[in-house]
Amino acid sequence: MFKALMICAIIGMAAALPVAPASDDVHAEVGVLKSDVRADGFDTALETSNHISQAASGDVHGNIHGNFGWISPEGTHVTLTYVADENGYQPSDLLFDIVNGSCV
């Protein structure tokens, strides 16, 4: 009985150990953060130390043009551009870095 109790206690302690993060992304820092809000629209940009980026600009009519990007686990730079207007959200280009042999 004591052995079974000890085994259960050891298993419980092992299950309670904190899990290490899968990557250093949890420690990413913001390198660029820009926000310019005006009466006729806005411009915004964000870049992090782990190569995630976002930029957008909007006008007084609610039209937004933007892009965002990241580095894939394989090391490929991925960027998506979009427009959001009266016709809804419209992603236009999904680009992959040609240097790494991926398609555009």
TORDRENDREN-773506 format. One record per residue: residue number from 1; residue in three letters; x, y, z of N, C-alpha, C in turn. Coordinates in nm, 3 decimals, m for minus. Each point is the difference from the previous one (the first is absolute). Layout:
BEGIN
  pos  code     n_c1     n_c2     n_c3    ca_c1    ca_c2    ca_c3     c_c1     c_c2     c_c3
  NUM   ALA        X        Y        Z        X        Y        Z        X        Y        Z
...
***
This chain:
BEGIN
  pos  code     n_c1     n_c2     n_c3    ca_c1    ca_c2    ca_c3     c_c1     c_c2     c_c3
    1   MET    0.082   m0.119    0.000   m0.082    0.119    0.000    0.087    0.126    0.000
    2   PHE    0.105   m0.005    0.082    0.090    0.115    0.008    0.069    0.025   m0.134
    3   LYS    0.038   m0.109   m0.071    0.065    0.015   m0.131   m0.094    0.066   m0.100
    4   ALA   m0.125   m0.041    0.001   m0.098    0.058   m0.093   m0.019    0.149    0.030
    5   LEU   m0.004    0.036    0.128   m0.014    0.139    0.039    0.121    0.082   m0.045
    6   MET    0.120   m0.055    0.016    0.122    0.070   m0.043    0.003    0.018   m0.152
    7   ILE   m0.040   m0.103   m0.073   m0.002    0.009   m0.146   m0.099    0.108   m0.045
    8   CYS   m0.117    0.003    0.061   m0.099    0.103   m0.034    0.052    0.139    0.034
    9   ALA    0.071    0.013    0.113    0.055    0.130    0.039    0.107    0.046   m0.099
   10   ILE    0.086   m0.091   m0.044    0.105    0.035   m0.096   m0.061    0.039   m0.134
   11   ILE   m0.099   m0.074   m0.045   m0.067    0.033   m0.126   m0.069    0.136    0.011
   12   GLY   m0.062    0.026    0.112   m0.066    0.129    0.021    0.098    0.116    0.000
   13   MET    0.116   m0.020    0.062    0.102    0.106    0.002    0.056    0.023   m0.140
   14   ALA    0.021   m0.107   m0.076    0.052    0.015   m0.136   m0.101    0.072   m0.089
   15   ALA   m0.127   m0.028    0.019   m0.103    0.065   m0.082   m0.014    0.148    0.037
   16   ALA    0.037    0.036    0.122   m0.015    0.138    0.045    0.119    0.089   m0.038
   17   LEU    0.107   m0.058   m0.054    0.116    0.080   m0.039   m0.038    0.096   m0.112
   18   PRO    0.054    0.122    0.003   m0.030    0.094   m0.108    0.057   m0.048   m0.132
   19   VAL   m0.073    0.030   m0.106    0.043   m0.039   m0.134    0.077    0.117   m0.062
   20   ALA    0.117   m0.029   m0.053    0.081    0.104   m0.064   m0.066    0.043   m0.130
   21   PRO    0.007    0.128   m0.034   m0.058    0.045   m0.127    0.070   m0.066   m0.118
   22   ALA   m0.075   m0.018   m0.109    0.053   m0.067   m0.118    0.103    0.085   m0.072
   23   SER   m0.005    0.131    0.017    0.094    0.087   m0.070    0.023    0.127    0.081
   24   ASP    0.088    0.082   m0.049    0.028    0.127    0.067   m0.101    0.108   m0.039
   25   ASP   m0.102   m0.033   m0.077   m0.098    0.098   m0.043   m0.070    0.067    0.118
   26   VAL   m0.010   m0.070    0.112   m0.067    0.060    0.116    0.081    0.115    0.056
   27   HIS    0.128    0.009   m0.036    0.086    0.108    0.048    0.023    0.107   m0.106
   28   ALA   m0.077   m0.001   m0.106    0.017    0.098   m0.108   m0.029    0.140    0.053
   29   GLU    0.078    0.095   m0.050   m0.017    0.139    0.041   m0.045    0.084   m0.119
   30   VAL   m0.075    0.103    0.029   m0.045    0.091   m0.105    0.114    0.094   m0.034
   31   GLY    0.042   m0.001   m0.128    0.108    0.086   m0.045   m0.051    0.130   m0.058
   32   VAL   m0.111   m0.008   m0.073   m0.060    0.119   m0.062   m0.149   m0.001    0.033
   33   LEU   m0.049    0.110    0.048   m0.143    0.016    0.026   m0.037    0.143   m0.037
   34   LYS   m0.072    0.015   m0.110   m0.040    0.133   m0.048   m0.151    0.004   m0.012
   35   SER   m0.055    0.111    0.041   m0.144    0.020   m0.012   m0.026    0.149   m0.021
   36   ASP   m0.058    0.032   m0.113   m0.032    0.138   m0.034   m0.148    0.006   m0.036
   37   VAL   m0.079    0.050    0.091   m0.145    0.011   m0.022   m0.032    0.146   m0.030
   38   ARG   m0.064    0.022   m0.113   m0.035    0.135   m0.046   m0.150    0.006   m0.030
   39   ALA   m0.048    0.118   m0.026   m0.142    0.017   m0.036   m0.030   m0.064   m0.134
   40   ASP    0.099   m0.007   m0.089   m0.023   m0.056   m0.134    0.047   m0.144   m0.014
   41   GLY    0.038   m0.066    0.109    0.041   m0.140   m0.008    0.103   m0.035    0.105
   42   PHE    0.076   m0.106   m0.026    0.100   m0.045    0.095    0.110   m0.076   m0.072
   43   ASP    0.113   m0.011    0.065    0.111   m0.085   m0.042    0.051   m0.071    0.125
   44   THR    0.030   m0.127   m0.013    0.051   m0.076    0.113    0.103   m0.101   m0.049
   45   ALA    0.096   m0.032    0.086    0.101   m0.099   m0.035    0.050   m0.066    0.128
   46   LEU    0.036   m0.127   m0.012    0.053   m0.077    0.111    0.103   m0.097   m0.054
   47   GLU    0.115   m0.008    0.067    0.102   m0.100   m0.033    0.053   m0.055    0.131
   48   THR    0.015   m0.132    0.007    0.052   m0.062    0.121    0.137   m0.062   m0.026
   49   SER    0.068   m0.034    0.109    0.134   m0.056   m0.011    0.001   m0.139   m0.063
   50   ASN   m0.113   m0.067   m0.006   m0.006   m0.132   m0.064   m0.057    0.010   m0.142
   51   HIS    0.013    0.117   m0.062   m0.030    0.024   m0.142   m0.148   m0.007   m0.035
   52   ILE   m0.086    0.029    0.094   m0.142    0.016   m0.031   m0.022    0.148   m0.029
   53   SER   m0.072    0.031   m0.107   m0.022    0.139   m0.036   m0.144    0.021   m0.043
   54   GLN   m0.045    0.124    0.016   m0.136    0.038   m0.040    0.002    0.148   m0.032
   55   ALA   m0.069    0.038   m0.106   m0.015    0.141   m0.035   m0.137    0.019   m0.063
   56   ALA   m0.062    0.112    0.027   m0.131    0.029   m0.058   m0.019    0.150   m0.009
   57   SER   m0.081    0.040   m0.096   m0.039    0.140   m0.011   m0.147    0.004   m0.039
   58   GLY   m0.069    0.097    0.054   m0.142    0.012   m0.029   m0.037    0.143   m0.032
   59   ASP   m0.113    0.016   m0.067   m0.045    0.134   m0.037   m0.132    0.031    0.069
   60   VAL   m0.050    0.118   m0.024   m0.121    0.048    0.064   m0.124   m0.080   m0.040
   61   HIS    0.006   m0.070   m0.112   m0.113   m0.080   m0.048   m0.002   m0.141    0.057
   62   GLY    0.097   m0.034    0.084    0.005   m0.133    0.060    0.077   m0.102   m0.083
   63   ASN    0.065    0.042   m0.106    0.081   m0.091   m0.081    0.135   m0.021    0.067
   64   ILE    0.043   m0.124    0.008    0.127   m0.033    0.064    0.083   m0.083   m0.097
   65   HIS    0.126    0.037   m0.012    0.098   m0.076   m0.078    0.109   m0.041    0.098
   66   GLY    0.037   m0.127   m0.003    0.100   m0.043    0.096    0.072   m0.126   m0.041
   67   ASN    0.092   m0.040    0.086    0.074   m0.124   m0.020    0.049   m0.050    0.135
   68   PHE    0.027   m0.128    0.005    0.065   m0.057    0.116    0.088   m0.114   m0.046
   69   GLY    0.100   m0.031    0.080    0.095   m0.103   m0.040    0.069   m0.063    0.119
   70   TRP    0.067   m0.112   m0.027    0.071   m0.075    0.102    0.101   m0.091   m0.068
   71   ILE    0.085   m0.062    0.080    0.093   m0.100   m0.048   m0.057   m0.136    0.038
   72   SER   m0.018   m0.088   m0.099   m0.056   m0.132    0.026    0.102   m0.085    0.077
   73   PRO   m0.042   m0.111    0.059    0.094   m0.089    0.069    0.111   m0.052   m0.091
   74   GLU   m0.026   m0.002   m0.131    0.102   m0.045   m0.096    0.097    0.112   m0.038
   75   GLY   m0.024    0.122    0.050    0.087    0.112   m0.029   m0.044    0.085   m0.118
   76   THR   m0.117   m0.025   m0.054   m0.052    0.075   m0.115   m0.074    0.124    0.048
   77   HIS    0.028    0.113   m0.063   m0.071    0.124    0.034   m0.134    0.000   m0.073
   78   VAL   m0.108    0.013    0.073   m0.136   m0.003   m0.054   m0.064    0.138    0.022
   79   THR   m0.061    0.056   m0.104   m0.068    0.129    0.010   m0.136   m0.010   m0.066
   80   LEU   m0.101    0.056    0.065   m0.134    0.005   m0.056   m0.043    0.146   m0.005
   81   THR   m0.045    0.046   m0.117   m0.054    0.135   m0.013   m0.152   m0.010   m0.014
   82   TYR   m0.069    0.106    0.040   m0.146   m0.004   m0.003   m0.058    0.140   m0.016
   83   VAL   m0.127    0.002   m0.036   m0.081    0.120   m0.005   m0.129   m0.032    0.075
   84   ALA   m0.044    0.092    0.080   m0.131   m0.013    0.066   m0.078    0.127   m0.032
   85   ASP   m0.110   m0.017   m0.071   m0.079    0.116   m0.042   m0.147   m0.038   m0.003
   86   GLU   m0.080    0.073   m0.076   m0.144   m0.029   m0.006   m0.031   m0.139   m0.054
   87   ASN    0.097   m0.063   m0.065   m0.017   m0.137   m0.052    0.048   m0.106    0.098
   88   GLY    0.042    0.041    0.119    0.045   m0.094    0.101    0.151   m0.018    0.000
   89   TYR    0.045   m0.102    0.072    0.143   m0.032    0.011    0.043   m0.076   m0.124
   90   GLN    0.104    0.049   m0.066    0.046   m0.061   m0.124    0.151   m0.021    0.005
   91   PRO    0.045   m0.118    0.039    0.144   m0.026   m0.007    0.041   m0.005   m0.147
   92   SER    0.110    0.066   m0.034    0.035    0.007   m0.142    0.124   m0.079   m0.037
   93   ASP    0.102    0.003    0.081    0.123   m0.070   m0.035    0.053   m0.075    0.120
   94   LEU    0.037   m0.125   m0.022    0.073   m0.077    0.100    0.135   m0.028   m0.062
   95   LEU    0.102    0.065    0.051    0.132   m0.009   m0.059    0.092   m0.084    0.086
   96   PHE    0.081   m0.082   m0.066    0.103   m0.077    0.068    0.135    0.045   m0.050
   97   ASP    0.097   m0.007    0.084    0.135    0.043   m0.033    0.060   m0.090   m0.107
   98   ILE    0.037    0.059   m0.116    0.057   m0.077   m0.110    0.140   m0.048    0.033
   99   VAL    0.071    0.073    0.086    0.137   m0.037    0.034    0.007   m0.141    0.057
  100   ASN   m0.102   m0.039    0.074   m0.001   m0.132    0.061   m0.060   m0.106   m0.091
  101   GLY   m0.024    0.032   m0.126   m0.051   m0.099   m0.095   m0.149   m0.020    0.004
  102   SER   m0.072    0.084    0.072   m0.145   m0.013    0.007   m0.064    0.079   m0.112
  103   CYS   m0.126   m0.028   m0.024   m0.071    0.068   m0.108   m0.048    0.137    0.045
  104   VAL   m0.030    0.084   m0.098   m0.057    0.133    0.026   m0.145   m0.003   m0.043
***
